[in-house]
């Protein structure tokens, strides 16, 4: 029908298959904040999800759809942490195994958490090595099944269940969504949200939200083709430090997104403080870029209802305190 990798029906199938496995996370609202902003802000708290991030939705749905022989071979993926945790936990639940290719600058707390889930870890240098080449080499050596963070239909369908829940919960709260902002790395959650919105509520606009130094989706949308980020850049938003939009998600985002917003690291820190102060939630930097884009005025919330996804909360207490209490990295 659409030519896209997934449809709303695929997301609904995933939603039924994930019942009892993933958490139906709350859609948070603060009436005092709404009065201050002049509109309704709804925050989907995926930091409260199993493994601390939305990624288990896609990881589990992909691995649930493996054959017994494929599960025996195990999964392989790359991730700085959240998708790694999702794949590792899914492998545990399903009696499989996981090998995770992680960048050497991944947060130690995320690396340790992956090890606790008994996954194997292979470290690579994001500035000198191509993660695709590392994964492919190890996949050939081990015979494992590749479970990418976003560039796969079942992973996307699982991610889309976040948006499905947002629409259902917003309706229950009497809210008609004018827009949804999704933190964007590889673009999977963003693309899946756009597909759900297109079929579920065509009047709801979907925007990507990115760190200012990793705005590959914003620039790619403007250019009409995939553009990479320059190597060597860094941001506190480790979860969405992807080098470029991928070939599966970008065509969807190019066709369906209303645009892309960016936030600086300083604005992300402000958004983390804002979320903690007003919603009493601890979120990691990459999860705060949607909130930051609203607070920095890139999208007008006045008289409107806007949702964003707090995609994860996998950050150790010491780093969280440093970030919200200072301008430290």
HUZIWO-V473469 format. One record per backbone hydrogen bond with DSSP energy under -1.0 kcal/mol. NH is the residue of the N-H (numbers start at 1). CO is the residue of the C=O. Records with the same first field share a line. If there is no record, write none. Layout:
BEGIN
NH: CO, CO
END
This chain:
BEGIN
11: 7
12: 8
13: 9
14: 10
15: 11
16: 12
17: 13
18: 14
21: 18
22: 18
25: 23
28: 43
34: 30
35: 31
36: 32
37: 33
38: 34
39: 34
40: 304
42: 306
43: 28
44: 308
45: 26
46: 44
48: 45
49: 46
52: 49
54: 311
57: 54
59: 55
60: 56
61: 57
62: 58
63: 59
64: 60
65: 61
66: 63
71: 67
72: 68
73: 69
74: 70
75: 97
76: 145
77: 99
79: 101
85: 81
86: 82
87: 83
88: 84
89: 85
90: 86
91: 87
92: 88
93: 89
94: 90
95: 92
96: 91
99: 75
100: 120
101: 77
102: 122
104: 124
106: 103
111: 107
112: 108
113: 109
114: 110
115: 111
116: 112
117: 113
118: 115
119: 114
120: 98
122: 100
124: 102
129: 125
134: 130
135: 131
136: 132
137: 133
138: 134
139: 135
140: 136
141: 137
142: 138
143: 139
145: 74
147: 76
152: 150
156: 152
157: 153
158: 154
159: 155
160: 156
161: 158
162: 159
164: 160
165: 161
166: 162
167: 163
168: 164
169: 165
170: 166
171: 167
172: 168
173: 169
174: 171
175: 170
178: 305
179: 305
180: 205
181: 307
182: 207
184: 209
191: 187
192: 188
193: 189
194: 190
195: 191
196: 192
197: 193
198: 194
199: 195
200: 196
201: 197
204: 201
205: 178
207: 180
208: 259
209: 182
210: 261
212: 263
214: 211
219: 215
220: 216
221: 217
222: 218
223: 219
224: 220
225: 220
229: 243
238: 236
240: 237
241: 238
242: 240
250: 246
253: 249
254: 250
255: 251
256: 252
257: 253
258: 206
261: 208
263: 210
268: 264
269: 265
270: 266
271: 267
272: 268
273: 269
274: 270
275: 271
276: 272
277: 273
278: 274
279: 275
281: 275
284: 312
287: 284
288: 285
292: 288
293: 289
294: 290
295: 291
296: 292
297: 294
298: 293
303: 38
304: 301
306: 40
307: 179
308: 42
309: 181
310: 44
311: 309
313: 52
315: 313
320: 316
321: 317
322: 318
323: 319
324: 320
325: 321
END
